[in-house]
Amino acid sequence: MQQKDAKLLDLKKVKIVLGNGFDLFCGLKTTYRDFFSIYKDKYDYLCQWGEHVASFLAQNPHLKEDPWGLVIQVKGMNLINCWDAFFAMIFDRMRGYLWCDVEAEMLDSLVKRDSEVDDDYKPHWEDVWEFIRKENAGSHKPGSVILGQFLVKKAGGVPKTRDEFYEFLLGQLREFENYFGRFITRQHLSWNQFQCEFNNSYIRNARSLLEQLCVPNEIASIDCFNYGFTPELEFYERCKFVNGDCLNPIFGIDSVFDPSDPRYVFTKTNRRIEWAMNKSVSADGGTFQNVIVFGHSLSQHDYNYFFPVLDELEMTNFSAKGKLVVAYSVYDESKSAEIKKGIRNAVYSLFSAYAKYCGRLEPTRLLDSLTTQGRVLTLEVSKTSTQGRDFLQNIDFWPEETCEECIAWRWQEYLEYGRSMSKQGIDKS
């Protein structure tokens, strides 16, 4: 294990906040690109299907005025949901094939309208709703027309109200999340001929990294934005899942809608309430005096989480002592300058938004004052020789007959095992 940074030695009662970068640092392949690639055949088919329908529309312009004359056929309809179709339609218009920022694209599609973008094939849900209601005929772009056709076929008819429309989309999102949860579970578990077990390399790397970030006895709580913090780690009892766990992951957007708006159901505030009602939270969070963030982009989608944390640290009280440390890893040396710039920008954006939230007239001055006091720090964490993203191949050995119930049962079994070992104080090193 590397020597702990001197800045971290004196921190007491620390809340650790872990993003997906934690899993990546420890060797798991859990990016959105990895997820979409696992289901490559499905998304390949959907991309080809969308291109075929778009070409047919282009060759038959009269269908733009009366698109219901277009009859779509989709194979494996029971295995495909509306969000699958949506993401497939925006591939190749992003950073590359089979990649997109799921939550950023969700927000974009829920807020914007067809008239606000140049891309004819990037659908937006308000326009899809108008299309299937046959409102503003002829004004909708091909992307919304195609997705509208798909949605009606999937729903077995046109939803009666706007509320029912978005409730149906929320149900479709849960199906998408279920696939993502199964994908995350597969990364944490490995099979051999006789049994299923947790990935030992990940456990070693995770333990090493946590000990590198903080004196273990000073970890008050761990808030996980990733979905599969392993029960075999002795810190598990101090862990709370922020956006669901691998059995019930949740995707959502920041609170940009009023609760009276039917799109409010997609906000993380609503999704977390919904999840907490159906799942027991593994930890109460505990009291804390300092916060260390690792592997989180500080995205605006999670400001609704970070603002209360900054409130607890009393970041607008210059006589308070609580610190925020944003730790990161340069995962690609060729992009070192870009990665470090991204961290600086993310910290600046978070505190600018937080200052406005607090009603300060000069938002940028808050960060100036806090950095002068040494209360906001960034810290680069280097990899050890055992850490990397190359060791995990278990997806290739996942049995064909493995079903969702088996995955859920195996994970729940290990959750109970982890809790029992933690309560007994057994060292699992």
FENLINGI-V905436 format. One record per pair of residues at least 12 apart in sequence whose C-alpha atoms are under 6 Angstrom apart, sorted by the first residue. I is the first residue (numbers start at 1). J is the second residue. Records with the same first field share a line. If there is no record, write none. Layout:
# FENLINGI-V905436
I=J  J
This chain:
# FENLINGI-V905436
4=212
12=218
13=218  219  220  288  289
14=218  219  220  288  290  291
15=220  221  222  288  291
16=222  291  292  293
17=222  223  293
18=224  225  294  295
19=225  226  295  296
20=226  295
21=295
22=295
26=202  205  206  387
27=388  389
33=98  99
36=98
43=88
47=88
64=138
65=138
81=172
90=122
107=253
109=124  125
110=125
120=141
121=142  143
122=143
123=143  144
128=144  148
132=148
163=262
177=249
181=246  247  249
190=394
221=238  239  285
222=238  239
223=239  240  241
224=241  242
225=242  243
227=245  246
228=246
231=415  418
232=418
238=283
239=283
240=282  283
252=266  267  268
253=267  268  301
254=267  301
255=267
289=322
290=322  323
291=324
292=324  325  326
293=326  327
294=327  328
295=328
298=346
323=375  376
324=376
325=376  377  378
326=378
327=378  379  380
328=380  381
329=380  381
352=364
